[in-house]
Amino acid sequence: QVQLVESGGGLVQAGGSLRLACAVSGDTDCISAMGWYRQTPAKEREVVASITTSDGSTNYADSVKGRFTISKSGDTLYLQMEDLQPEDTGVYYCAVLRRATTSIQYWGQGIQVTVSS
């Protein structure tokens, strides 16, 4: 079992910055990928950034490319968000994919990010 706890969300004005953190605990072996998703009431949950554990390669949604940076240090995942825009508002979820005897994706509880105009 893997537990994920997000922190760092809040309210910020357009153009501001926030850093989200996700503390990963439990069975942290065999984690192949980690990422951040966001969800709004009007949209399906979508991935905004991900990182592959084996080689550290990263991927970003087009809407955040150049503004967001995903990184990993030990068992903590980060999302540095810069030049935030109102369109970035949503609930952000940390997720990890653990590939052991079976593949399971684990989710954090979600954390609110609100960007005002």
C-alpha positions as CSV (number, residue, x, y, z in Angstrom):
1,Q,0.0,0.0,0.0
2,V,1.1,3.5,-0.8
3,Q,0.0,6.7,1.0
4,L,0.2,10.1,-0.7
5,V,-0.3,13.4,1.2
6,E,-0.3,16.7,-0.8
7,S,0.5,20.1,0.6
8,G,1.2,23.6,-0.6
9,G,-2.0,24.6,-2.3
10,G,-4.0,27.8,-1.7
11,L,-5.1,31.0,-3.2
12,V,-2.8,33.1,-5.4
13,Q,-3.2,36.0,-7.8
14,A,-2.6,35.6,-11.5
15,G,1.1,35.7,-12.2
16,G,2.0,34.3,-8.8
17,S,3.7,31.0,-7.9
18,L,3.0,28.0,-5.7
19,R,4.9,24.8,-5.0
20,L,3.0,21.6,-4.3
21,A,4.6,18.7,-2.5
22,C,3.5,15.1,-2.2
23,A,4.9,13.0,0.5
24,V,5.0,9.3,-0.4
25,S,5.1,6.6,2.2
26,G,4.3,2.9,2.6
27,D,5.5,0.5,0.0
28,T,7.6,2.9,-2.0
29,D,9.5,0.2,-3.9
30,C,8.7,-0.6,-7.5
31,I,7.2,2.9,-8.3
32,S,7.6,3.4,-12.0
33,A,6.0,6.8,-12.5
34,M,4.7,9.7,-10.5
35,G,2.6,12.6,-11.6
36,W,0.2,15.5,-10.9
37,Y,-3.4,15.6,-12.1
38,R,-6.0,18.3,-11.8
39,Q,-9.7,18.3,-11.9
40,T,-12.4,21.0,-12.2
41,P,-16.2,20.5,-11.8
42,A,-16.5,20.8,-15.6
43,K,-13.7,18.6,-16.7
44,E,-12.4,15.1,-16.4
45,R,-9.3,14.7,-14.3
46,E,-6.3,15.2,-16.5
47,V,-2.6,14.8,-16.1
48,V,-0.6,18.0,-16.0
49,A,2.9,16.7,-15.4
50,S,4.6,13.3,-14.9
51,I,8.0,11.9,-14.3
52,T,9.4,8.4,-15.0
53,T,11.3,7.0,-12.0
54,S,13.8,5.0,-14.0
55,D,15.4,7.7,-16.0
56,G,13.8,10.9,-14.6
57,S,12.2,11.9,-17.9
58,T,9.3,14.3,-17.6
59,N,6.2,15.2,-19.6
60,Y,3.9,18.2,-19.4
61,A,0.5,19.1,-20.7
62,D,0.8,21.8,-23.3
63,S,-1.2,24.2,-21.2
64,V,1.5,24.2,-18.5
65,K,4.7,23.7,-20.4
66,G,7.3,26.3,-19.6
67,R,5.5,27.3,-16.4
68,F,5.3,24.2,-14.3
69,T,8.2,22.0,-13.2
70,I,7.9,18.5,-11.8
71,S,10.7,17.0,-9.7
72,K,11.4,14.3,-7.2
73,S,13.6,14.2,-4.2
74,G,13.7,11.0,-2.2
75,D,10.1,10.0,-1.6
76,T,8.7,13.5,-2.1
77,L,7.2,14.7,-5.4
78,Y,7.1,18.4,-6.2
79,L,5.3,20.6,-8.6
80,Q,6.7,24.1,-9.0
81,M,4.0,26.3,-10.6
82,E,5.0,29.7,-11.9
83,D,3.0,32.4,-13.7
84,L,-0.2,30.9,-12.6
85,Q,-3.3,31.8,-14.5
86,P,-7.0,31.5,-13.6
87,E,-7.3,28.5,-16.0
88,D,-4.9,26.6,-13.6
89,T,-7.6,26.7,-10.9
90,G,-8.6,23.2,-9.8
91,V,-8.0,20.4,-7.4
92,Y,-4.6,18.9,-7.9
93,Y,-3.9,15.2,-7.2
94,C,-0.7,13.5,-6.7
95,A,-0.5,10.0,-8.2
96,V,2.0,7.2,-8.3
97,L,2.1,4.0,-10.4
98,R,3.5,1.0,-8.6
99,R,4.3,-2.0,-10.7
100,A,4.9,-5.1,-8.4
101,T,3.1,-8.4,-8.9
102,T,0.3,-6.2,-10.3
103,S,0.1,-2.6,-11.4
104,I,-1.8,-0.2,-9.1
105,Q,-2.2,3.5,-9.3
106,Y,-2.5,5.3,-6.0
107,W,-4.0,8.8,-5.5
108,G,-3.7,11.5,-2.9
109,Q,-6.7,13.2,-1.4
110,G,-6.4,16.3,-3.6
111,I,-5.5,19.9,-2.8
112,Q,-7.2,23.1,-4.0
113,V,-5.4,25.6,-6.1
114,T,-7.2,28.8,-6.8
115,V,-5.9,31.6,-9.1
116,S,-7.7,34.9,-9.1
117,S,-7.7,37.4,-11.9
